[in-house]
Amino acid sequence: MDLSLARLRMLRELHRRGTITAAATALHYTASAVSQQLAQLERDVGTRLFERRGRRVQLTDLGVLLAEHAEEILASVERATQALEEAGESVTAKITAGVWASVASGLLPDALNALARTHPGILVRTKELAPEATAAAVLDGTLDLSFVLDYSNSPMTWDRGLERAVIAVERLHAAVPAGAVPAASVTLAELVEHPWILAPARSHFGHSVRLAFQSAGLEPRIHHEVEEQATAMAMVAAGLGVTLVSDLGLALRPPGVSVVALGDVLTRTVSLAYRTNTARRAALLLVVDAIRTAAAEKGLGADTALPAPTAEQAVTPAAPPDDGTRGRLAYG
């Protein structure tokens, strides 16, 4: 019997998530592709693993048994990979990291160039995902590690299967059309009457900014909802409104945008999340160290980071209220 690791991973996700669609989403495949591969897995083992219940697929008892063994097999493969990486004279590994725009442009180039000089055997590949999706992708094994965000007024909670390495702390600044705010600093109250360009409320960024307004007893006039800081600032440059931008996002600022200090202190902590069972993986820790060094060289120290979660807080990563849509969220 020849068992494909890729098909076992699909079976594991079906067992975890309950539907082929959810499993496909987690693995970044189409539902049709997952269905075909699971059908092939059933042929490989020569017995029924699934039963159709209307539009849903349910695992048989043997399917559940194989899914439980798949968990052990995939964990063993991960441990074997780690052992081989550490056994050589130099560290050799392939690491897949989840990123979004501002960290990909503001931190990774310096970090990966430095890593290539000191540890050329480590290859880092990246996948751009919404900040809200990266932690789950680490948990399900799609990524080895990922950037994640905490906002000072809306920290996320954590799954016990994840560990966090704090990389940087960013302040949020007001981004306004050039000359629109002549002062050196501005408050949310002073900006509330301007038209606003913000991320959707269901994103961590959009939720945090709206929460800051609510805490001050204010209601912003949101004229445009967009997903990327670069897009928001392009609209600011065109005079369509104001927005907030993070330290790393400033590198994406186009001409025609003034950046003004925000009197209401709002920060976000940038961390790297990785699975607890890979916490001692040498290659992964070298990648973390290179990225942390790049952040420190940009003056984004982690001294004021949010505290690590307690055992009581270590639960599934929290998301802002869902408005029922499933768009690609970002604003990283």
N, C-alpha and C positions, 0 to 999 in steps of 0.2 A: 504494500500500500504506500503510495507516494503522496504525502500531504504537503500542499503548498502553504508556505507561511502567509502569503498574501491572502489566500482564501480563509485560512484560520483566523486571520485578523478581521476579516469581514464577518465571519461567524461570531466572533467575540463581540463585535459591535452590535450585531443583530440581537444577541442575547442581552447585552447591556441596555439597548435603547428601545427594543420592542418592535420596530418597524424597519423595513428595508429603506424607506425614504430617509429616516433619521440616521441609519447606519451609513448610507451613501453620503449624506451631508457631512457627517463627522469625518469621513475618509476622503472627502472631496472627489467623489466619483458620481456618475449618474446612477439613478436607481436601476436602470436597465442593465448597466454593467455589473452592478452588485448581484442582481438577480441571476444573470448568466453565470457568474463565477460561483455562486452558491449552488446552482444546479450542477455545475461541473464537480464541485466538492462532493455532492451527494453521489454522483456517479463514481468518483474516486474511491469512496468508502464502501460502495455497493449496498447501501441501506438507506431507508428513508430518514431524513433529518428534519423535514419540514412538513407541515400540514397547512392547507389553505382553509382559512376561516373567513369566508366572504372575501373582502379585499385585503385582509391581513394574512401574514404568514406566521405560524406559530411553530416553535421547535417541538419535536417529538422528545420523548424521554432520552433516546439515543443522541438526539441533537443537543440537548442540554448537557449530557455527559461529555460529548466531544467539546462543547463550548467551554466547559470547566477545565478540561485538559488543555485547551488552547491557551487559557490564561497562564497555566504553568509553563507550557512550551515557549510562549512568547517571552515570558519573564526570564526563562533559562537562556534563550538566545541573547537577550539584552545583557545578562550577566557574563555570558561567554564573550560577547563583543567587547565588553569592558575589560575583561581579563586579558584578551589578546592585545588590546591597545596598550595596556600597561606592561606587558611582558617584553616588548621590544626595547632596543637601546634608545630609541627616540619615540616620542608619542606620535602615533599615526591614527587618524580618525576622521570620520565624516560626521559633521554636526549640522542638523537642520534647525534653523531658528525662525521664529515668528516675529515679523517686524511690521511697522507702519511708516508712513512717509517721513516724519520728522526725525525718528531715530535712524532710519535707513540712510538719510542724507546727512544728518548731523553728527552721528556717533560711529556708525559702522565703517566708513572709509578709513578713518584714522586707526580704529581698533584692529581691523582686519589686515591693514598694511603692516602694522606693528607685529601682529601675530605671525604673519607670513615670514617676517625676518627672523623671529626667534624660534618658531615651531612650524617650519614649512610642511610638515606632514599632516597638519590639521587643516581640513577643508571645511569651510563653513558655507552652507547653502542657506538661502533665505526664502521665505514665503510671506508675501504681504497679506495680512488679515486685518479685520477690524479689531481694535483693542479689546472689545467685548468678547471676542471669540478665541483669543490666543491661549488663555489658561486651559480651556476645555480641550484644545487641540494638543496641548502637552499631556494632559491626563489620559487621552485616548491613544497616545503614542504616535500621532501624526507628526509632532514636533519633538525635538529633544529639549529645547528650551524656548522661551518666548519673552518678549518685553510685555509687561503688564503695568497698569496705572492705578494709583490710589489718589483721590482728591482729598484735600485737607478737610473739607466739609462733608465728604461722602466716601469714607474708606470702604474698600471691598473686604469681604470675608473670604476665607481660604479653605480649600479641601485639605484634609489631612495627608493626602497623597502628594502634596506639593510643598516644596520649600522655596524660599524667596531670598534673593541676593539684591539688596538695595544698590542701585547704580547712581542715581542722581536725584536732586530735588529741583524742580523748575517753578519759577514764579509765573503767574499769568499777568499779561500786560494788556492795556487797551490799544487796539489798532484802529486808527481813525483816518479819514481823508486828510491829506496834507493840509496843515494850517487850521483844521476844524477846531482843535482844542489848543489854545496858545499856552496854557498852564503846563508846569512841569509834571504835575500829577492830577489825577481826576478820580472821582468816586463813581460807583454805580449809580448813586442818586443823581449825580450831575449828568450822567449819560442816559438816564432812563427814557428821556423824551426823544432821543435819536432813534431812527429805524435800526433794528438789530439784524445781524446775520449770525445765525447760530446753528450748531449741530442739532439733530432731532432730540426730543426729550428722552427717548428710550436709550440714547447713547450715554455713556458715563460722563462725557464732557458736557453734553447738553443738559443732562440731569443736574450736574453739579452747579453750572452757572444759573440755572433757573432756581435752584435751592438757595443760592447766595442772594438772589433778588428777593425771594420770598422771606428770607431771614431778616432782610432790611425793610420788609413791608412794601416792596415795590413790584411792579408788573411791567416787564419790558415789552415794547412793541416789536414783535418779531416779524419782519417782512420777508426774510429768506431763510430757508433751512438747507444747509449744504453739509457735505460729509468731510471735507478736507480743509485744513487750515490754509493751504495755498489757494484753494478756490475762494474761501471766505475773504482772504486778503485781496485777491484780484477784484472782487466785487467792491471791497472798501475803496480800492484805488479808483474805481469807476464812480465813486461818490454815492453808492447805493445804501450805505449804512456803516455801522461800526461793529466790531467784534472783539473777542479776546484772543490772545495768541500766547503760546508758551515760549520759554527761552529757546528751545531747539527749533521751534517753528519760525523764529525770527530770521533764520537763514533762508527761508522761502519768501521773504517779504519782497514785493515788487516795488518799483518806483511809484510815488504818489501816495504812499502810506506812511503816516507818522505813528511812532510807537510812544505811548505816554504811560508813565508809571501808574499803576492802579492803587489807589489809596486803601481799598478794601483788600486785605492780604488774602490771596487765594493761591495755594500752591498745589502741585501734584508731584507725587513720588514715582519715579520710574524705577522699576525693579525687573529682574530676570527671574522667571519661574521655571522650575525643573522638577522632575519627579523625585520623590524622596529616595526611591531605590537606586537613583543614579547620582546621589549627592556626593559620592566619593569618586566619581568618574574623572580621571585626571584631565582628559581633553576638555571636558565640559568646564571644569574649574579654570583652566587656562583661558578659555574663551571669555568666561565671566570676568576674570581679572583684567584682560585686555580691554574690554568694554568699559569697565569701571575706571581704569586708568585714563582712557580717552575722555570720559566725562569729567574727571578731576582736572585734566589739563584745560578744559573749557570753563573751569570755575564753577562747575555744577556739583559741588560736594554733597555728600549724603548726611551731613551733620544734623540737619533739621528734618530728617525723614520721619515718616510715620512709624510708630513702634511696631515691632513684629507682633503678629496676632497671638493671643493666648490660646490655650487648648480649647477653651470654650468657644472661641471665635473661629477656630479652624474647621469651617464647614464649606460646603460647595460655594465657589465664587459667586457673589451676589451680582445681579444685574438690575439696572433701573427698571421701573414699571414698563411692561411691554404694551404698546398700543395696538397690538394685533397684526402688525406688519412684519415682514421679514426682509428688510432691505439690507444693503451692505453698509454697516455703520463704521465710521472711522473717526476723523478729527484727531489724528495723532500728530 
